Amino acid sequence: MIVMIKGNVGYPITLDPTVWIFDDRKIELEKAFMEREEIKGSESIFQKPPVNRSISKMEGEEYLKNSYVIPLHDFLNNAEPNADAIEAEFIKSNGNNEKVSLEDAKNGYLLFSRKGKPLREDGPVHFYYKDGSNQDNPIKDIKEIRIH
């Protein structure tokens, strides 16, 4: 269950949402929309992806209870959208693709885990705007992100 970022970018990249549960950049879904401003200053395109140290049994149990998102910002910056790129199109498995501005995509989140499990039926990822305005209706069934 991978997601490609390609199109009007310098470097097409492949994302594997199944490993993000171990990434320190993940945020609990319930906290994502109130913590965004706090984490914004710590983002860097040259940082190695932070990976959790050894996970305790208690932490592992928490991971299996919660839903998590990850900011899309670093992934898009690593793909290096070209200067004339203005929008991101979410290519969906059902064919009903949706477009958002590149800026909205960079500020948004990808949900990759619901109650500790990968999104198999309507995933592998869902897109949420940074302000949470689509919390009740995220963009689902995303299999590719194409930059235009």
C-alpha positions, 0 to 999 in steps of 0.5 A: 500500500504505497503512495506515489508523489509525481508529476511537476516535481524534481524527484518523484518519490514513493511513500510507504504509510505502513512505516509511519507509525514509527515516525516521530512526526506522527500526530494523534488525529484528535490533537492534529488541528490544535498542535499544527502551529507548535510544530511548524517551526521545527519542520526542515526538508533536510532533516532525516525522518525522525524515528522513535527510539525503542518503543515500550510495551505501554507505548505500543499499546497506545499506538494500537488504540489511536488514529494518526496523521502525518504532515504532508509538508516534508514529503512534498518538499522532498519531491521538490515541486517545480517553480510553476507547480500550483496544485496537487491532485489526489488520484483516487482508486475510485477515479473521482480525483480531487484537486487542492492548491499546492499550498493547502496540500503542503499544510495538510495532513495524511491520515494513515492509521485508524485505531492503530490499523492501516487504512485498508478499505478506503486508504492507504491515506486520507487527506485533511486540511490543516484547519480541520474543515474537512474532518467529517469528509476527508479526501479518501482512497488516495493512491497517488499525489500528482503535482501540476 
